[in-house]
């Protein structure tokens, strides 16, 4: 798979996840909406990192969050400051939705989907605009 094909696949997965999150939210499937919102963010973060030449065949969730926050938010200031903490918060909500007894409320699911929408649309707009930095590792 070529680099551009891989990037398109990541973008498609991020968009599909975001659409699924919205549909689940509309159907009052709050746990599924939250989970899909997180995964939309997960794929979008890989798009952003690939744009600066940071790629892995597999990412752990903590490594992806940390690398995104360090390289693209703090160091390069390529994304707004709140993207790092929100990425982590969506992950924590996903854990609540998928694994923890307390689950997520409508309010939390709505917040997760909104944050994911901002994250995904911002990343895709920035990384498909041909206004990217040169790769570094």
Buried (B, 14 or more C-beta within 10 A) or exposed (E): EEEEEBBBBBBEBBBBBBEBBBEBBEEEBBBBBBBBBBBBBBBBBBBBBBBBEBBEEEBEBEEBBBBBBEBBBEEEEBBEEEBBEBBBBBBEBBBBBBEEEEBBEEEBBBBBBBBBBBBBBBBBEBBBEEEBEEEEE
